Amino acid sequence: MTKFNVPDMTCGHCKMAIEKAVTAADEAADLAFDLDARTVTVSSTLDDAALAGILAKEGYPATPAG
């Protein structure tokens, strides 16, 4: 499970776009969003680099949250 900072994630549309993109690559992925903190926690079989790439491709550059 990895938590990402996603500074450009600001609304429900952002959440839906991210969820759709990640689950298209891993149907079993589990995502938990915190829009106020602009973070998403992802449990997936994909590695962190692949997940960050998916988010960036959707227009939501992300970095692992420390």
PDB file of N, H, CA, C and O in Angstrom:
ATOM      1  N   MET A   1       0.854  -1.161   0.000  1.00  0.00           N
ATOM      2  CA  MET A   1       0.000   0.000   0.000  1.00  0.00           C
ATOM      3  C   MET A   1       0.908   1.235   0.000  1.00  0.00           C
ATOM      4  O   MET A   1       1.840   1.336   0.798  1.00  0.00           O
ATOM      5  N   THR A   2       0.619   2.165  -0.906  1.00  0.00           N
ATOM      6  H   THR A   2      -0.138   2.083  -1.554  1.00  0.00           H
ATOM      7  CA  THR A   2       1.419   3.378  -1.019  1.00  0.00           C
ATOM      8  C   THR A   2       0.529   4.605  -0.984  1.00  0.00           C
ATOM      9  O   THR A   2      -0.523   4.652  -1.622  1.00  0.00           O
ATOM     10  N   LYS A   3       0.971   5.596  -0.227  1.00  0.00           N
ATOM     11  H   LYS A   3       1.825   5.558   0.292  1.00  0.00           H
ATOM     12  CA  LYS A   3       0.258   6.868  -0.157  1.00  0.00           C
ATOM     13  C   LYS A   3       0.990   7.871  -1.047  1.00  0.00           C
ATOM     14  O   LYS A   3       2.205   8.040  -0.945  1.00  0.00           O
ATOM     15  N   PHE A   4       0.231   8.532  -1.921  1.00  0.00           N
ATOM     16  H   PHE A   4      -0.756   8.395  -2.004  1.00  0.00           H
ATOM     17  CA  PHE A   4       0.796   9.518  -2.832  1.00  0.00           C
ATOM     18  C   PHE A   4       0.250  10.905  -2.529  1.00  0.00           C
ATOM     19  O   PHE A   4      -0.931  11.067  -2.222  1.00  0.00           O
ATOM     20  N   ASN A   5       1.126  11.906  -2.619  1.00  0.00           N
ATOM     21  H   ASN A   5       2.086  11.774  -2.869  1.00  0.00           H
ATOM     22  CA  ASN A   5       0.700  13.299  -2.633  1.00  0.00           C
ATOM     23  C   ASN A   5       0.328  13.632  -4.066  1.00  0.00           C
ATOM     24  O   ASN A   5       1.118  13.411  -4.984  1.00  0.00           O
ATOM     25  N   VAL A   6      -0.872  14.163  -4.261  1.00  0.00           N
ATOM     26  H   VAL A   6      -1.514  14.342  -3.515  1.00  0.00           H
ATOM     27  CA  VAL A   6      -1.359  14.514  -5.596  1.00  0.00           C
ATOM     28  C   VAL A   6      -1.848  15.966  -5.530  1.00  0.00           C
ATOM     29  O   VAL A   6      -3.040  16.208  -5.343  1.00  0.00           O
ATOM     30  N   PRO A   7      -0.931  16.936  -5.684  1.00  0.00           N
ATOM     31  CA  PRO A   7      -1.293  18.337  -5.468  1.00  0.00           C
ATOM     32  C   PRO A   7      -2.393  18.860  -6.383  1.00  0.00           C
ATOM     33  O   PRO A   7      -3.113  19.785  -6.008  1.00  0.00           O
ATOM     34  N   ASP A   8      -2.538  18.290  -7.574  1.00  0.00           N
ATOM     35  H   ASP A   8      -1.953  17.538  -7.879  1.00  0.00           H
ATOM     36  CA  ASP A   8      -3.546  18.779  -8.525  1.00  0.00           C
ATOM     37  C   ASP A   8      -4.912  18.124  -8.349  1.00  0.00           C
ATOM     38  O   ASP A   8      -5.841  18.443  -9.092  1.00  0.00           O
ATOM     39  N   MET A   9      -5.056  17.223  -7.391  1.00  0.00           N
ATOM     40  H   MET A   9      -4.302  16.964  -6.788  1.00  0.00           H
ATOM     41  CA  MET A   9      -6.334  16.549  -7.134  1.00  0.00           C
ATOM     42  C   MET A   9      -7.167  17.435  -6.205  1.00  0.00           C
ATOM     43  O   MET A   9      -6.855  17.575  -5.023  1.00  0.00           O
ATOM     44  N   THR A  10      -8.221  18.026  -6.751  1.00  0.00           N
ATOM     45  H   THR A  10      -8.474  17.913  -7.711  1.00  0.00           H
ATOM     46  CA  THR A  10      -8.972  19.011  -5.971  1.00  0.00           C
ATOM     47  C   THR A  10     -10.464  18.732  -5.847  1.00  0.00           C
ATOM     48  O   THR A  10     -11.148  19.388  -5.061  1.00  0.00           O
ATOM     49  N   CYS A  11     -10.987  17.758  -6.619  1.00  0.00           N
ATOM     50  H   CYS A  11     -10.431  17.226  -7.257  1.00  0.00           H
ATOM     51  CA  CYS A  11     -12.445  17.603  -6.631  1.00  0.00           C
ATOM     52  C   CYS A  11     -12.842  16.157  -6.918  1.00  0.00           C
ATOM     53  O   CYS A  11     -11.996  15.289  -7.134  1.00  0.00           O
ATOM     54  N   GLY A  12     -14.127  15.931  -6.914  1.00  0.00           N
ATOM     55  H   GLY A  12     -14.815  16.636  -6.739  1.00  0.00           H
ATOM     56  CA  GLY A  12     -14.663  14.605  -7.190  1.00  0.00           C
ATOM     57  C   GLY A  12     -14.340  14.111  -8.586  1.00  0.00           C
ATOM     58  O   GLY A  12     -14.143  12.913  -8.787  1.00  0.00           O
ATOM     59  N   HIS A  13     -14.281  15.018  -9.560  1.00  0.00           N
ATOM     60  H   HIS A  13     -14.441  15.991  -9.397  1.00  0.00           H
ATOM     61  CA  HIS A  13     -13.924  14.620 -10.927  1.00  0.00           C
ATOM     62  C   HIS A  13     -12.500  14.076 -10.954  1.00  0.00           C
ATOM     63  O   HIS A  13     -12.225  13.070 -11.608  1.00  0.00           O
ATOM     64  N   CYS A  14     -11.599  14.743 -10.245  1.00  0.00           N
ATOM     65  H   CYS A  14     -11.822  15.560  -9.714  1.00  0.00           H
ATOM     66  CA  CYS A  14     -10.214  14.277 -10.159  1.00  0.00           C
ATOM     67  C   CYS A  14     -10.180  12.860  -9.581  1.00  0.00           C
ATOM     68  O   CYS A  14      -9.499  11.977 -10.102  1.00  0.00           O
ATOM     69  N   LYS A  15     -10.918  12.668  -8.510  1.00  0.00           N
ATOM     70  H   LYS A  15     -11.471  13.385  -8.087  1.00  0.00           H
ATOM     71  CA  LYS A  15     -10.984  11.365  -7.840  1.00  0.00           C
ATOM     72  C   LYS A  15     -11.465  10.289  -8.807  1.00  0.00           C
ATOM     73  O   LYS A  15     -10.875   9.211  -8.885  1.00  0.00           O
ATOM     74  N   MET A  16     -12.533  10.580  -9.539  1.00  0.00           N
ATOM     75  H   MET A  16     -13.012  11.456  -9.475  1.00  0.00           H
ATOM     76  CA  MET A  16     -13.082   9.596 -10.479  1.00  0.00           C
ATOM     77  C   MET A  16     -12.091   9.282 -11.593  1.00  0.00           C
ATOM     78  O   MET A  16     -11.955   8.122 -11.983  1.00  0.00           O
ATOM     79  N   ALA A  17     -11.397  10.294 -12.112  1.00  0.00           N
ATOM     80  H   ALA A  17     -11.508  11.235 -11.795  1.00  0.00           H
ATOM     81  CA  ALA A  17     -10.428  10.078 -13.186  1.00  0.00           C
ATOM     82  C   ALA A  17      -9.274   9.204 -12.710  1.00  0.00           C
ATOM     83  O   ALA A  17      -8.833   8.304 -13.426  1.00  0.00           O
ATOM     84  N   ILE A  18      -8.792   9.467 -11.517  1.00  0.00           N
ATOM     85  H   ILE A  18      -9.150  10.198 -10.935  1.00  0.00           H
ATOM     86  CA  ILE A  18      -7.691   8.678 -10.956  1.00  0.00           C
ATOM     87  C   ILE A  18      -8.138   7.243 -10.703  1.00  0.00           C
ATOM     88  O   ILE A  18      -7.429   6.297 -11.047  1.00  0.00           O
ATOM     89  N   GLU A  19      -9.309   7.084 -10.105  1.00  0.00           N
ATOM     90  H   GLU A  19      -9.884   7.853  -9.826  1.00  0.00           H
ATOM     91  CA  GLU A  19      -9.821   5.742  -9.815  1.00  0.00           C
ATOM     92  C   GLU A  19     -10.004   4.939 -11.105  1.00  0.00           C
ATOM     93  O   GLU A  19      -9.650   3.762 -11.160  1.00  0.00           O
ATOM     94  N   LYS A  20     -10.546   5.564 -12.123  1.00  0.00           N
ATOM     95  H   LYS A  20     -10.833   6.520 -12.079  1.00  0.00           H
ATOM     96  CA  LYS A  20     -10.772   4.888 -13.402  1.00  0.00           C
ATOM     97  C   LYS A  20      -9.449   4.457 -14.034  1.00  0.00           C
ATOM     98  O   LYS A  20      -9.338   3.338 -14.536  1.00  0.00           O
ATOM     99  N   ALA A  21      -8.453   5.332 -14.011  1.00  0.00           N
ATOM    100  H   ALA A  21      -8.543   6.241 -13.603  1.00  0.00           H
ATOM    101  CA  ALA A  21      -7.164   5.022 -14.629  1.00  0.00           C
ATOM    102  C   ALA A  21      -6.447   3.890 -13.904  1.00  0.00           C
ATOM    103  O   ALA A  21      -5.907   2.985 -14.541  1.00  0.00           O
ATOM    104  N   VAL A  22      -6.439   3.936 -12.581  1.00  0.00           N
ATOM    105  H   VAL A  22      -6.878   4.671 -12.064  1.00  0.00           H
ATOM    106  CA  VAL A  22      -5.737   2.901 -11.818  1.00  0.00           C
ATOM    107  C   VAL A  22      -6.454   1.562 -11.941  1.00  0.00           C
ATOM    108  O   VAL A  22      -5.804   0.535 -12.134  1.00  0.00           O
ATOM    109  N   THR A  23      -7.774   1.552 -11.832  1.00  0.00           N
ATOM    110  H   THR A  23      -8.302   2.386 -11.675  1.00  0.00           H
ATOM    111  CA  THR A  23      -8.496   0.279 -11.912  1.00  0.00           C
ATOM    112  C   THR A  23      -8.508  -0.286 -13.328  1.00  0.00           C
ATOM    113  O   THR A  23      -8.739  -1.481 -13.508  1.00  0.00           O
ATOM    114  N   ALA A  24      -8.267   0.545 -14.329  1.00  0.00           N
ATOM    115  H   ALA A  24      -8.080   1.516 -14.183  1.00  0.00           H
ATOM    116  CA  ALA A  24      -8.129   0.021 -15.693  1.00  0.00           C
ATOM    117  C   ALA A  24      -6.857  -0.814 -15.811  1.00  0.00           C
ATOM    118  O   ALA A  24      -6.811  -1.777 -16.577  1.00  0.00           O
ATOM    119  N   ALA A  25      -5.827  -0.445 -15.055  1.00  0.00           N
ATOM    120  H   ALA A  25      -5.864   0.337 -14.434  1.00  0.00           H
ATOM    121  CA  ALA A  25      -4.564  -1.178 -15.083  1.00  0.00           C
ATOM    122  C   ALA A  25      -4.546  -2.334 -14.086  1.00  0.00           C
ATOM    123  O   ALA A  25      -3.857  -3.331 -14.305  1.00  0.00           O
ATOM    124  N   ASP A  26      -5.294  -2.208 -12.999  1.00  0.00           N
ATOM    125  H   ASP A  26      -5.854  -1.398 -12.822  1.00  0.00           H
ATOM    126  CA  ASP A  26      -5.372  -3.248 -11.969  1.00  0.00           C
ATOM    127  C   ASP A  26      -6.789  -3.239 -11.400  1.00  0.00           C
ATOM    128  O   ASP A  26      -7.116  -2.435 -10.528  1.00  0.00           O
ATOM    129  N   GLU A  27      -7.616  -4.139 -11.905  1.00  0.00           N
ATOM    130  H   GLU A  27      -7.350  -4.792 -12.613  1.00  0.00           H
ATOM    131  CA  GLU A  27      -9.027  -4.175 -11.500  1.00  0.00           C
ATOM    132  C   GLU A  27      -9.215  -4.387 -10.008  1.00  0.00           C
ATOM    133  O   GLU A  27     -10.233  -3.980  -9.448  1.00  0.00           O
ATOM    134  N   ALA A  28      -8.245  -5.018  -9.356  1.00  0.00           N
ATOM    135  H   ALA A  28      -7.418  -5.348  -9.811  1.00  0.00           H
ATOM    136  CA  ALA A  28      -8.365  -5.320  -7.932  1.00  0.00           C
ATOM    137  C   ALA A  28      -7.796  -4.209  -7.041  1.00  0.00           C
ATOM    138  O   ALA A  28      -7.796  -4.339  -5.817  1.00  0.00           O
ATOM    139  N   ALA A  29      -7.321  -3.144  -7.635  1.00  0.00           N
ATOM    140  H   ALA A  29      -7.320  -3.039  -8.629  1.00  0.00           H
ATOM    141  CA  ALA A  29      -6.728  -2.055  -6.848  1.00  0.00           C
ATOM    142  C   ALA A  29      -7.762  -1.456  -5.901  1.00  0.00           C
ATOM    143  O   ALA A  29      -8.943  -1.345  -6.230  1.00  0.00           O
ATOM    144  N   ASP A  30      -7.292  -1.078  -4.729  1.00  0.00           N
ATOM    145  H   ASP A  30      -6.333  -1.168  -4.462  1.00  0.00           H
ATOM    146  CA  ASP A  30      -8.140  -0.430  -3.728  1.00  0.00           C
ATOM    147  C   ASP A  30      -7.564   0.957  -3.472  1.00  0.00           C
ATOM    148  O   ASP A  30      -6.383   1.097  -3.152  1.00  0.00           O
ATOM    149  N   LEU A  31      -8.406   1.987  -3.616  1.00  0.00           N
ATOM    150  H   LEU A  31      -9.365   1.873  -3.876  1.00  0.00           H
ATOM    151  CA  LEU A  31      -7.956   3.360  -3.460  1.00  0.00           C
ATOM    152  C   LEU A  31      -8.724   4.047  -2.341  1.00  0.00           C
ATOM    153  O   LEU A  31      -9.934   3.867  -2.203  1.00  0.00           O
ATOM    154  N   ALA A  32      -8.014   4.833  -1.546  1.00  0.00           N
ATOM    155  H   ALA A  32      -7.031   4.979  -1.658  1.00  0.00           H
ATOM    156  CA  ALA A  32      -8.624   5.643  -0.488  1.00  0.00           C
ATOM    157  C   ALA A  32      -8.162   7.083  -0.695  1.00  0.00           C
ATOM    158  O   ALA A  32      -6.965   7.361  -0.753  1.00  0.00           O
ATOM    159  N   PHE A  33      -9.123   7.986  -0.806  1.00  0.00           N
ATOM    160  H   PHE A  33     -10.096   7.759  -0.759  1.00  0.00           H
ATOM    161  CA  PHE A  33      -8.832   9.379  -1.130  1.00  0.00           C
ATOM    162  C   PHE A  33      -9.016  10.286   0.071  1.00  0.00           C
ATOM    163  O   PHE A  33      -9.907  10.077   0.895  1.00  0.00           O
ATOM    164  N   ASP A  34      -8.158  11.304   0.162  1.00  0.00           N
ATOM    165  H   ASP A  34      -7.435  11.474  -0.506  1.00  0.00           H
ATOM    166  CA  ASP A  34      -8.327  12.404   1.113  1.00  0.00           C
ATOM    167  C   ASP A  34      -8.174  13.683   0.296  1.00  0.00           C
ATOM    168  O   ASP A  34      -7.065  14.181   0.102  1.00  0.00           O
ATOM    169  N   LEU A  35      -9.302  14.207  -0.178  1.00  0.00           N
ATOM    170  H   LEU A  35     -10.202  13.803  -0.020  1.00  0.00           H
ATOM    171  CA  LEU A  35      -9.260  15.387  -1.041  1.00  0.00           C
ATOM    172  C   LEU A  35      -8.715  16.605  -0.305  1.00  0.00           C
ATOM    173  O   LEU A  35      -8.011  17.417  -0.906  1.00  0.00           O
ATOM    174  N   ASP A  36      -9.023  16.749   0.977  1.00  0.00           N
ATOM    175  H   ASP A  36      -9.595  16.090   1.465  1.00  0.00           H
ATOM    176  CA  ASP A  36      -8.527  17.901   1.732  1.00  0.00           C
ATOM    177  C   ASP A  36      -6.999  17.900   1.812  1.00  0.00           C
ATOM    178  O   ASP A  36      -6.359  18.942   1.666  1.00  0.00           O
ATOM    179  N   ALA A  37      -6.428  16.727   2.042  1.00  0.00           N
ATOM    180  H   ALA A  37      -6.947  15.881   2.161  1.00  0.00           H
ATOM    181  CA  ALA A  37      -4.971  16.596   2.134  1.00  0.00           C
ATOM    182  C   ALA A  37      -4.333  16.399   0.763  1.00  0.00           C
ATOM    183  O   ALA A  37      -3.111  16.456   0.623  1.00  0.00           O
ATOM    184  N   ARG A  38      -5.171  16.166  -0.249  1.00  0.00           N
ATOM    185  H   ARG A  38      -6.164  16.120  -0.136  1.00  0.00           H
ATOM    186  CA  ARG A  38      -4.718  15.893  -1.619  1.00  0.00           C
ATOM    187  C   ARG A  38      -3.789  14.684  -1.663  1.00  0.00           C
ATOM    188  O   ARG A  38      -2.691  14.730  -2.219  1.00  0.00           O
ATOM    189  N   THR A  39      -4.271  13.601  -1.056  1.00  0.00           N
ATOM    190  H   THR A  39      -5.162  13.563  -0.604  1.00  0.00           H
ATOM    191  CA  THR A  39      -3.534  12.341  -1.074  1.00  0.00           C
ATOM    192  C   THR A  39      -4.449  11.205  -1.512  1.00  0.00           C
ATOM    193  O   THR A  39      -5.669  11.259  -1.355  1.00  0.00           O
ATOM    194  N   VAL A  40      -3.820  10.182  -2.064  1.00  0.00           N
ATOM    195  H   VAL A  40      -2.829  10.138  -2.192  1.00  0.00           H
ATOM    196  CA  VAL A  40      -4.527   8.948  -2.390  1.00  0.00           C
ATOM    197  C   VAL A  40      -3.643   7.794  -1.931  1.00  0.00           C
ATOM    198  O   VAL A  40      -2.438   7.777  -2.184  1.00  0.00           O
ATOM    199  N   THR A  41      -4.258   6.835  -1.257  1.00  0.00           N
ATOM    200  H   THR A  41      -5.237   6.848  -1.052  1.00  0.00           H
ATOM    201  CA  THR A  41      -3.556   5.638  -0.822  1.00  0.00           C
ATOM    202  C   THR A  41      -4.024   4.499  -1.709  1.00  0.00           C
ATOM    203  O   THR A  41      -5.222   4.257  -1.854  1.00  0.00           O
ATOM    204  N   VAL A  42      -3.053   3.798  -2.305  1.00  0.00           N
ATOM    205  H   VAL A  42      -2.080   3.995  -2.187  1.00  0.00           H
ATOM    206  CA  VAL A  42      -3.368   2.764  -3.280  1.00  0.00           C
ATOM    207  C   VAL A  42      -2.795   1.429  -2.827  1.00  0.00           C
ATOM    208  O   VAL A  42      -1.615   1.321  -2.493  1.00  0.00           O
ATOM    209  N   SER A  43      -3.651   0.417  -2.823  1.00  0.00           N
ATOM    210  H   SER A  43      -4.610   0.504  -3.094  1.00  0.00           H
ATOM    211  CA  SER A  43      -3.228  -0.958  -2.607  1.00  0.00           C
ATOM    212  C   SER A  43      -3.390  -1.656  -3.950  1.00  0.00           C
ATOM    213  O   SER A  43      -4.501  -1.785  -4.464  1.00  0.00           O
ATOM    214  N   SER A  44      -2.265  -2.109  -4.518  1.00  0.00           N
ATOM    215  H   SER A  44      -1.363  -2.005  -4.101  1.00  0.00           H
ATOM    216  CA  SER A  44      -2.293  -2.637  -5.877  1.00  0.00           C
ATOM    217  C   SER A  44      -1.150  -3.619  -6.083  1.00  0.00           C
ATOM    218  O   SER A  44      -0.167  -3.620  -5.341  1.00  0.00           O
ATOM    219  N   THR A  45      -1.299  -4.452  -7.102  1.00  0.00           N
ATOM    220  H   THR A  45      -2.097  -4.451  -7.704  1.00  0.00           H
ATOM    221  CA  THR A  45      -0.204  -5.334  -7.494  1.00  0.00           C
ATOM    222  C   THR A  45       0.826  -4.578  -8.327  1.00  0.00           C
ATOM    223  O   THR A  45       1.929  -5.078  -8.551  1.00  0.00           O
ATOM    224  N   LEU A  46       0.478  -3.380  -8.787  1.00  0.00           N
ATOM    225  H   LEU A  46      -0.418  -2.974  -8.605  1.00  0.00           H
ATOM    226  CA  LEU A  46       1.406  -2.554  -9.557  1.00  0.00           C
ATOM    227  C   LEU A  46       2.427  -1.918  -8.623  1.00  0.00           C
ATOM    228  O   LEU A  46       2.120  -1.617  -7.469  1.00  0.00           O
ATOM    229  N   ASP A  47       3.654  -1.711  -9.128  1.00  0.00           N
ATOM    230  H   ASP A  47       3.904  -1.955 -10.065  1.00  0.00           H
ATOM    231  CA  ASP A  47       4.655  -1.066  -8.282  1.00  0.00           C
ATOM    232  C   ASP A  47       4.443   0.449  -8.254  1.00  0.00           C
ATOM    233  O   ASP A  47       3.667   1.000  -9.035  1.00  0.00           O
ATOM    234  N   ASP A  48       5.145   1.096  -7.347  1.00  0.00           N
ATOM    235  H   ASP A  48       5.776   0.648  -6.713  1.00  0.00           H
ATOM    236  CA  ASP A  48       4.956   2.535  -7.139  1.00  0.00           C
ATOM    237  C   ASP A  48       5.249   3.346  -8.398  1.00  0.00           C
ATOM    238  O   ASP A  48       4.542   4.310  -8.693  1.00  0.00           O
ATOM    239  N   ALA A  49       6.284   2.962  -9.139  1.00  0.00           N
ATOM    240  H   ALA A  49       6.858   2.179  -8.899  1.00  0.00           H
ATOM    241  CA  ALA A  49       6.638   3.695 -10.355  1.00  0.00           C
ATOM    242  C   ALA A  49       5.527   3.591 -11.391  1.00  0.00           C
ATOM    243  O   ALA A  49       5.209   4.572 -12.063  1.00  0.00           O
ATOM    244  N   ALA A  50       4.939   2.414 -11.523  1.00  0.00           N
ATOM    245  H   ALA A  50       5.198   1.617 -10.977  1.00  0.00           H
ATOM    246  CA  ALA A  50       3.838   2.234 -12.477  1.00  0.00           C
ATOM    247  C   ALA A  50       2.634   3.064 -12.061  1.00  0.00           C
ATOM    248  O   ALA A  50       1.993   3.698 -12.899  1.00  0.00           O
ATOM    249  N   LEU A  51       2.326   3.062 -10.776  1.00  0.00           N
ATOM    250  H   LEU A  51       2.847   2.547 -10.095  1.00  0.00           H
ATOM    251  CA  LEU A  51       1.195   3.853 -10.284  1.00  0.00           C
ATOM    252  C   LEU A  51       1.433   5.345 -10.510  1.00  0.00           C
ATOM    253  O   LEU A  51       0.536   6.054 -10.967  1.00  0.00           O
ATOM    254  N   ALA A  52       2.634   5.821 -10.192  1.00  0.00           N
ATOM    255  H   ALA A  52       3.362   5.245  -9.820  1.00  0.00           H
ATOM    256  CA  ALA A  52       2.956   7.236 -10.404  1.00  0.00           C
ATOM    257  C   ALA A  52       2.860   7.585 -11.883  1.00  0.00           C
ATOM    258  O   ALA A  52       2.408   8.675 -12.233  1.00  0.00           O
ATOM    259  N   GLY A  53       3.282   6.670 -12.755  1.00  0.00           N
ATOM    260  H   GLY A  53       3.649   5.784 -12.470  1.00  0.00           H
ATOM    261  CA  GLY A  53       3.181   6.898 -14.193  1.00  0.00           C
ATOM    262  C   GLY A  53       1.740   7.001 -14.659  1.00  0.00           C
ATOM    263  O   GLY A  53       1.414   7.844 -15.495  1.00  0.00           O
ATOM    264  N   ILE A  54       0.881   6.153 -14.129  1.00  0.00           N
ATOM    265  H   ILE A  54       1.145   5.468 -13.451  1.00  0.00           H
ATOM    266  CA  ILE A  54      -0.546   6.196 -14.478  1.00  0.00           C
ATOM    267  C   ILE A  54      -1.148   7.530 -14.046  1.00  0.00           C
ATOM    268  O   ILE A  54      -1.886   8.158 -14.805  1.00  0.00           O
ATOM    269  N   LEU A  55      -0.833   7.957 -12.831  1.00  0.00           N
ATOM    270  H   LEU A  55      -0.234   7.446 -12.214  1.00  0.00           H
ATOM    271  CA  LEU A  55      -1.356   9.226 -12.326  1.00  0.00           C
ATOM    272  C   LEU A  55      -0.860  10.391 -13.180  1.00  0.00           C
ATOM    273  O   LEU A  55      -1.637  11.282 -13.524  1.00  0.00           O
ATOM    274  N   ALA A  56       0.416  10.390 -13.519  1.00  0.00           N
ATOM    275  H   ALA A  56       1.047   9.666 -13.240  1.00  0.00           H
ATOM    276  CA  ALA A  56       0.979  11.473 -14.332  1.00  0.00           C
ATOM    277  C   ALA A  56       0.343  11.503 -15.718  1.00  0.00           C
ATOM    278  O   ALA A  56       0.040  12.574 -16.244  1.00  0.00           O
ATOM    279  N   LYS A  57       0.143  10.325 -16.307  1.00  0.00           N
ATOM    280  H   LYS A  57       0.390   9.456 -15.880  1.00  0.00           H
ATOM    281  CA  LYS A  57      -0.468  10.256 -17.640  1.00  0.00           C
ATOM    282  C   LYS A  57      -1.884  10.835 -17.622  1.00  0.00           C
ATOM    283  O   LYS A  57      -2.331  11.409 -18.615  1.00  0.00           O
ATOM    284  N   GLU A  58      -2.584  10.686 -16.505  1.00  0.00           N
ATOM    285  H   GLU A  58      -2.221  10.219 -15.699  1.00  0.00           H
ATOM    286  CA  GLU A  58      -3.937  11.234 -16.367  1.00  0.00           C
ATOM    287  C   GLU A  58      -3.922  12.734 -16.078  1.00  0.00           C
ATOM    288  O   GLU A  58      -4.973  13.374 -16.050  1.00  0.00           O
ATOM    289  N   GLY A  59      -2.728  13.293 -15.865  1.00  0.00           N
ATOM    290  H   GLY A  59      -1.875  12.773 -15.888  1.00  0.00           H
ATOM    291  CA  GLY A  59      -2.622  14.722 -15.583  1.00  0.00           C
ATOM    292  C   GLY A  59      -2.529  15.053 -14.108  1.00  0.00           C
ATOM    293  O   GLY A  59      -2.735  16.198 -13.706  1.00  0.00           O
ATOM    294  N   TYR A  60      -2.215  14.039 -13.294  1.00  0.00           N
ATOM    295  H   TYR A  60      -2.048  13.109 -13.620  1.00  0.00           H
ATOM    296  CA  TYR A  60      -2.109  14.227 -11.848  1.00  0.00           C
ATOM    297  C   TYR A  60      -0.746  13.734 -11.363  1.00  0.00           C
ATOM    298  O   TYR A  60      -0.651  12.659 -10.771  1.00  0.00           O
ATOM    299  N   PRO A  61       0.309  14.514 -11.610  1.00  0.00           N
ATOM    300  CA  PRO A  61       1.633  14.089 -11.139  1.00  0.00           C
ATOM    301  C   PRO A  61       1.593  13.839  -9.634  1.00  0.00           C
ATOM    302  O   PRO A  61       0.993  14.603  -8.878  1.00  0.00           O
ATOM    303  N   ALA A  62       2.241  12.759  -9.218  1.00  0.00           N
ATOM    304  H   ALA A  62       2.729  12.139  -9.833  1.00  0.00           H
ATOM    305  CA  ALA A  62       2.181  12.357  -7.813  1.00  0.00           C
ATOM    306  C   ALA A  62       3.560  11.956  -7.316  1.00  0.00           C
ATOM    307  O   ALA A  62       4.405  11.481  -8.075  1.00  0.00           O
ATOM    308  N   THR A  63       3.762  12.160  -6.030  1.00  0.00           N
ATOM    309  H   THR A  63       3.076  12.546  -5.413  1.00  0.00           H
ATOM    310  CA  THR A  63       4.984  11.717  -5.376  1.00  0.00           C
ATOM    311  C   THR A  63       4.593  10.916  -4.139  1.00  0.00           C
ATOM    312  O   THR A  63       3.581  11.207  -3.500  1.00  0.00           O
ATOM    313  N   PRO A  64       5.396   9.907  -3.802  1.00  0.00           N
ATOM    314  CA  PRO A  64       5.087   9.145  -2.592  1.00  0.00           C
ATOM    315  C   PRO A  64       5.088  10.067  -1.373  1.00  0.00           C
ATOM    316  O   PRO A  64       5.974  10.908  -1.218  1.00  0.00           O
ATOM    317  N   ALA A  65       4.101   9.900  -0.527  1.00  0.00           N
ATOM    318  H   ALA A  65       3.382   9.218  -0.652  1.00  0.00           H
ATOM    319  CA  ALA A  65       4.016  10.695   0.702  1.00  0.00           C
ATOM    320  C   ALA A  65       4.945  10.081   1.736  1.00  0.00           C
ATOM    321  O   ALA A  65       4.972   8.864   1.915  1.00  0.00           O
ATOM    322  N   GLY A  66       5.703  10.927   2.412  1.00  0.00           N
ATOM    323  H   GLY A  66       5.682  11.916   2.266  1.00  0.00           H
ATOM    324  CA  GLY A  66       6.673  10.441   3.391  1.00  0.00           C
ATOM    325  C   GLY A  66       6.017  10.102   4.647  1.00  0.00           C
ATOM    326  O   GLY A  66       6.677   9.674   5.593  1.00  0.00           O
TER     327      GLY A  66
END
